[in-house]
Amino acid sequence: DIQMTQSPSSVPASVGDRVTITCRASQDINNWLAWYQQKPGTAPKLLIYAASNLQSGVPLRFSGSGSGTDFTLTISNLQPEDFATYYCQQANFFPPYTFGQGTKLEI
Amino acid sequence: QGQLVESGGGVVQPGGSLRLSCAASGFTFRNHGMHWVRLAPGKGLEWMTYMRYDGSETHYADSVKGRFTISRDNFKNTLYLQMTSLRPEDTGVYYCARDLVTTNTRYFDSWGQGTPVTVSS
């Protein structure tokens, strides 16, 4: 099975900061990577697909990059509504469709 | 993007069974593969199972293989998850999610609000 390792597991930040979350796959997954945001008590929300494509309606301060085994999610100019948990997910080798363990963005 | 609404969660004793439903609307359900994903307390998202749009292919996580069964009714626009031999570690919120696959990627583009399952004596 593919392992997805996110870092850090939590990151303290402030409104206006720029934050980068990394995700490493245990083998080459091309660009079959998505990023999701989840706030407590709500459904996960797709942010980025195919490593760098912004889902419709997602603010431009979110961006994704990477290919192969190393990927990043960057959030520029953090807003209060961005404090949430972020997950990467691979869909190149399945099953399983592996999620990273999550990164909690904290004030 | 349509709407997905889960139901059927509740409290069940270890060893018990439960059937979850996911009602789809606002899109052509029969054209999409579907997944179930779990969020256990204090843990991250865990993919559980997948069914192809026409029901011809299914995948399961090792943790639920042989105990959970995914199914769908394309006439009723509904996805199901039959859970048997439930364990305390199956406790969590269960989400259904729509599969979107292209020639060069795949992702879950629409999610339900989740239904909670608690396995406890």
Contacts between the chains, C-beta under 8 A, distances in Angstrom:
chain1	res1	chain2	res2	distance
A	30	B	104	7.6
A	31	B	104	7.1
A	31	B	105	6.5
A	32	B	104	7.8
A	32	B	105	5.4
A	32	B	106	6.2
A	34	B	105	7.9
A	34	B	107	4.0
A	34	B	108	7.2
A	36	B	45	7.4
A	36	B	108	7.6
A	38	B	39	7.7
A	38	B	45	7.3
A	42	B	113	7.3
A	43	B	95	6.1
A	43	B	111	4.0
A	43	B	112	6.3
A	43	B	113	5.3
A	43	B	114	6.1
A	44	B	37	7.6
A	44	B	45	6.5
A	44	B	95	7.0
A	44	B	97	7.7
A	44	B	108	7.7
A	44	B	111	5.3
A	45	B	111	7.3
A	46	B	107	6.1
A	46	B	108	6.6
A	46	B	109	5.3
A	46	B	110	7.9
A	46	B	111	8.0
A	49	B	100	8.0
A	49	B	105	5.9
A	49	B	107	4.2
A	49	B	109	7.5
A	50	B	102	7.9
A	50	B	104	6.5
A	50	B	105	3.9
A	50	B	107	7.6
A	53	B	105	8.0
A	55	B	109	7.2
A	85	B	44	7.7
A	87	B	44	6.4
A	87	B	45	5.4
A	89	B	45	7.7
A	89	B	47	7.8
A	89	B	107	7.5
A	89	B	108	7.6
A	91	B	105	7.1
A	91	B	106	3.9
A	91	B	107	6.4
A	92	B	106	8.0
A	94	B	50	7.6
A	94	B	59	6.3
A	95	B	47	7.5
A	95	B	50	7.1
A	95	B	59	3.9
A	95	B	60	6.7
A	95	B	61	6.5
A	96	B	47	5.1
A	96	B	59	7.6
A	96	B	61	5.0
A	96	B	62	7.7
A	97	B	35	7.1
A	97	B	47	4.4
A	97	B	50	7.2
A	97	B	106	8.0
A	98	B	47	7.0
A	99	B	44	6.0
A	99	B	45	4.5
A	99	B	46	6.8
A	99	B	47	6.5
A	100	B	44	7.3
A	101	B	44	4.9
A	102	B	44	4.0
A	102	B	45	7.2
